[in-house]
């Protein structure tokens, strides 16, 4: 997924893997030491222009066929001098 955004010129991307979640059947999924369940939650945050983010969406959807995708308009406030 990171590559899909990078190819569209989006440099600010973070991928977070959850350690606990539950699926549609309410089965609890957890990360045991040194073992990850493949259906644990993943959150990908990408900050870029709307058209660049939307251009990456087909590849993101292909990577997460059962995932939920949300789009939000945000204001970026970089640190002073950055």
C-alpha positions, 0 to 999 in steps of 0.5 A: 500500500505504501508503494501505491501512495509513493507512486502518486507522489505522496510522501507522508504515509504511515502504516500502523498494525493493530494488536487487537481487533474483532471481525464481523462475527465478533471473534476477537483477534489478537497478536500473541508474542511472535505471531500475528493473526493475518486479519488484525486491523491495519490503519494507513494514513496518507496526507496529500492532495485529494487527486493524488490520494484518489489516484492511489485508491484502486491499488489500495482497494486491491490490497485490502479487499475486505477493508474499510477506506475512509477519506477525510479533509485535513489541515496540515500544520508542519513544525516551524521552519519545516 
